[in-house]
């Protein structure tokens, strides 16, 4: 009898989580390319192109897309719970990006090598999906993972 109660409880919790996930998915705004809504306001055509590319990726790789959505949701929850830490991580990422851009401006040939190395690290870490969609690039700490710094 106790086993049946435990199984029923487990099934009930799983059902609630599934329904909650579906409800949250309906409330999720459309995917926005890296750079945020400002990019879409400045160049709507490019934004639509990026959305179409993302939709095609998700259609071809539903499991990876679901994992990315899950990580994004986890990151959003982490940032709600730890806004100061999240902001420090975001600033660190911006700083690293600025450093990378400065290196690229100083030596464009070396820049291409660094970009290629980042793409390889990304593929090793996330598979064959294209970089983008707000994911951190290879050399940076995993800022998408909650608690990473």
Secondary structure, 3 states (H helix, E strand, C coil): CHHHHHHHHHHHHHHHHHHHHHHHHHHCCCCCCCCCHHHHHHCHHHHHHHHHHHHHHHHHCHHHHHHHHHHHHHHHHHHHHCHHHHHHHHHHHHHHHHHHHHHHHHCHHHHHHHHHHHHHHHHHHHCCCCCCCCCCCCCCCCCCCCCCC
